[in-house]
Amino acid sequence: MKLAWQDSDVLDMPTLGTRVTAFDGLTEVPGGYGATLAWARNRAKAFRAEFAATGTPDSVATCDLITLPYPTKFGLFRASRAIAPFVSITNRMLVVRWTESDGQKRVLLFEPSDHELGQNTPYFAALIRRTPRPLQALLTTEHGTVLGHLARLGIKPEDVDYLLFDHLHTQDLRRWVGTTSPQSDLGGVVQPAFPNAKVIVQRHELLAMSQLHPLQQPWYQPQTYQDVRPDAFLPVDGSLILGPGVAVIETPGHVLGNQTIVLNTSTGIWASSENVIATECLTPEHSRMPGIARWARTWGQEVVLNANTIETTAEQYNSLIVEKTLVDRSQADPRFVQFFPSSELTASWANPGTSPTFTHRAIAHS
């Protein structure tokens, strides 16, 4: 499949921010995944101090988008003993604002999912077809839209500089970045909601989307990228400091081009991605959900992965340890860390045995 950027120079565009060198050499560590894990943990400790010294952003706001069902066997990989086949997860957007050294104001949206179009993702489309409509309404709650939240925060769409996703699973970006050709399902050529925004994405993921592996195909919508504006993408290689207290860290595994936002706030350092769906999956020994602590103890597992795709499971595990090492402990309950799942496990009457022990619900900083 030919995608929009294949006939453009988008893959050669200059990058942004300040390159992070702390994790250089990760792929060359000898001795296998275990040796790589020890190396990555040590490098994360070093980078943590470096990152804290960059300062803090101006503000971070959290915006709830949608709560929806998600298979337990994916979200609580092998560990859960709950009888419920599904958990509930709440997808949220972070709005991050900072000031550059030259006084320029920046606005970044992390996980601004167009959930209306996201439901066309092959896996979720098949799930929706099998679920009676009245039951869909009971299990899914829409909390707000990306544009609605921005209006509430007083942010104009044209003032948004960057869109960032931990990866492009389920994402259809046509309404956000616009198209160069008419779209039959959207009523013609799509004008961008965010005309000045660049999508920060790992170059690995952009390249992979033109020829997806069968393990990846249920989770992407590559056909929606055929006519998007290629100049809306800003491909990056690895980890970057974007601004004071704002970084994007390459965290491969869940997908090859996975990335994590890291934020230094008034409560300390946070990280957010979809590598896990619950904060307690990073300290499973403190989980009260059936099976989680016992499984981790039995098998010596330090984390419980979100494993709907198992591209490189050991790499995802190691990336989670990097995230866990970078962040601070929660001030509300120090047994848990300040990792904020971009889609966070949410208690639901419909899913017994999957109520989280602890939830963050939001990152707030101003």
C-alpha angles and dihedrals in degrees: 000000000000113000130200098259097050094085095040138071093245092116089058096050117127116260129234140231126019119312117242111225098180093097098042110131096030094128092049098055107126122224105053133266095322092057090045090053093055091046093049093048092053093047091049090055090054094046092049091067092043092051095048089059093060092078130234135295121250094249146343122204128183122217124191113223112171142342114214142158121272129181114268091216089062102039097044097032110212093325107087123091093187116131091219112103090206138045126199120242129187116216113212138184124221119212110204124188128185142160122239121226089258091055096258114146118227133196122196127183115205115201098356091173120189090216094181091065093032091071088073090072105122096243095047093040089057091047092051091051090055095047120081111241095240089054091048089057091051095049100041127064124184110208102178146318131260093245093043092054092048091052089052090052092048095245119141115219090235089059093062110107104181141025115199131184126179084230137339100253109141092358121139106181101179096108091046101047103019133231136259095218136039116279114214094209095046100045103255137318108358118229112214118257087205104039096174100039126110121207108230107213136158110257089229092065095047091052094046095053094071091064111022123195115237089250089059101043100084091059106046135068100207094163089067090063096058095091105022118124104273092205089064091075125086107191116202135188114224129321129350142182102229099183142325106329093351123108139158113215124196108239108174124190111070082061126352091250098042116147136185130212114226121196133189108210142164089277095046134261123345133183129197133193139118095259086114131015097215133043090227089062086077092053100027092165087076097048120116094193111116112272101359101103093037093051092049091048094046095050099031093242117162094193140024112227131221094233112178087129120032101195096145109350097184090052090051090050091051092047089054090054089053090052092046092050094049099053134075128240118267115266089212094055118359092203085079131057132231095258110135113200109221085220105034127200109253129194115250134177088224095061111054116194095025102086108128120243091220135007133188096201091186149015111224125184133154 
